[in-house]
Every structure is written in C-alpha cells, then in structure tokens.
Amino acid sequence: MCPGFTYSLVNAHNGCLHLEVKLKGKSAHAAEPQYGYDALEAMNGVLNALYEFRKGFSKIKSQIPGIDSPSLVVGLISGGINTNVVPDTATIRLDRRLIPEENPQVAETEIRNVIAEALESYPGVEAEINQILLARSFGPVPIDSPLVQSISTNWAEIIGGELPIGGSPLYTDARHFSEAGIPVVLFGAGPRTLLEANGHRADEHVKIDDLLKSTKIVALALYDLLQK
C-alpha cells in the first residue's frame, strides 16, 4: 500500500515524461540582429506548436475511471545573455502526463516531431532534447484482487457504503512495485481530492479524523491478508 486518500482507493495512475529542450542559435549585437540566429524567437515558435499540439489531447480518453486525458505543461523556461544581445540559447522543461493506455516512446517521438517541424521556420537554430524523467504508469489492479477486496470490506465497516475505486492523474512510487509484479494500491490518510488537501501549496494537510479512520482500515486489511 502506497500513500493515498481515505475516501477512495487508487488502483492505477498516470505516467510522466519530463523533457528538456535546448535551442541553440547564434549570438549577435542587438544593433545588428541580422547576423544572429535568435533562439528565443525560435522557442516562441516551438511553444506555440506544443500548445497547439496539446489541444488534441482532449480527444484521447482513458478507459480507467478517475483518469481523463493526457496533459502537457511547460513548467520552466530560460534563455538569453543580456538585453542588448540576440539570444543564442533558450531552454524549456516540459511535463507530459501519460495515461496508462499510452506508449511512452510514442509520446516522446510525437513531441520531438512537433519541435522539429516548428524549427523548420527558423533556419540556423538547432534543438537538443534530453529525457530528464520517465515514470511509467501502472494498473489497473483488478478490483477482485485480495488486496483491493480486503481494503474495500474494512472500509465499508469503518466508514460505511461502497469504497470508490479508480485511477489517479498523479504518478507515484507505486509504479516500482507494479513493474516488479507486486499488486499495489494507493490508500491512506487524506481528504477526497488534492484540491481539498491544498496539495503542493501552503498549508497542505490531512484531518486527524481521516488519519484515525484510515489507520484502522489499513490495520484490519493487513490482519485479513496475513490470515491467508
């Protein structure tokens, strides 16, 4: 069991691909920009192409409840030398979330092709693309597996009702267990959503009552599993 929320069980999650894209041009004096190759201008073209490309993601839907569509976010950007110099380098880092049905290699190739096509309009500028991270997706773990059933049964006893089971757009260390052939789920102390928990923001928190409930559920589930 990896960390999760008290009010749902996660049996699948997205993968994540991080790429660093560095464009290399040629510097020149700002008074004579015609002698340079503006990497920042080219990066603007690349960004527009990537943002246009990601619009098509809304048409791609995962079959796993709780997981919607792939996503792409450019989270970092840097470039230039000084105000009066044509920038010879510009760098971005992008985050591409992969739904479990996707092939990471295909997703990376698509991004590389989008960048290459965009740079055709900027002669003299070349791209260097490096993979920074590849976290593979996992699941779904079958709902009738002993691990899922044990947590579900004890959840109903402690909280009542039927435990919601589905995927998550996050990626976690659960993928390592999955890749090793070990059944794994995400469950633990937490509210219903990341937004409710203020995840990755000031005052990220869990409620004590949720902590107590989830601790009881985990303890009972482990007791049941260890009897088998």
Stockholm file with secondary structure:
# STOCKHOLM 1.0

chainA/1-228         MCPGFTYSLVNAHNGCLHLEVKLKGKSAHAAEPQYGYDALEAMNGVLNALYEFRKGFSKIKSQIPGIDSPSLVVGLISGGINTNVVPDTATIRLDRRLIPEENPQVAETEIRNVIAEALESYPGVEAEINQILLARSFGPVPIDSPLVQSISTNWAEIIGGELPIGGSPLYTDARHFSEAGIPVVLFGAGPRTLLEANGHRADEHVKIDDLLKSTKIVALALYDLLQK
#=GR chainA/1-228 SS CBSCCSSCEEEEECEEEEEEEEEECBCCBTTSGGGSBCHHHHHHHHHHHHHHHHGGGGGCCCSSTTCCCCEEEEEEEEECSCTTBCCSEEEEEEEEEECTTSCHHHHHHHHHHHHHHHHTTSTTCEEEEEEEEEECCBCCCCTTSHHHHHHHHHHHHHTCSCCCEEEESSCCTHHHHHHTTCCCCBCCSCCSSHHHHTTTSTTCCCCHHHHHHHHHHHHHHHHHHHTC
#=GC SS_cons         CBSCCSSCEEEEECEEEEEEEEEECBCCBTTSGGGSBCHHHHHHHHHHHHHHHHGGGGGCCCSSTTCCCCEEEEEEEEECSCTTBCCSEEEEEEEEEECTTSCHHHHHHHHHHHHHHHHTTSTTCEEEEEEEEEECCBCCCCTTSHHHHHHHHHHHHHTCSCCCEEEESSCCTHHHHHHTTCCCCBCCSCCSSHHHHTTTSTTCCCCHHHHHHHHHHHHHHHHHHHTC
//
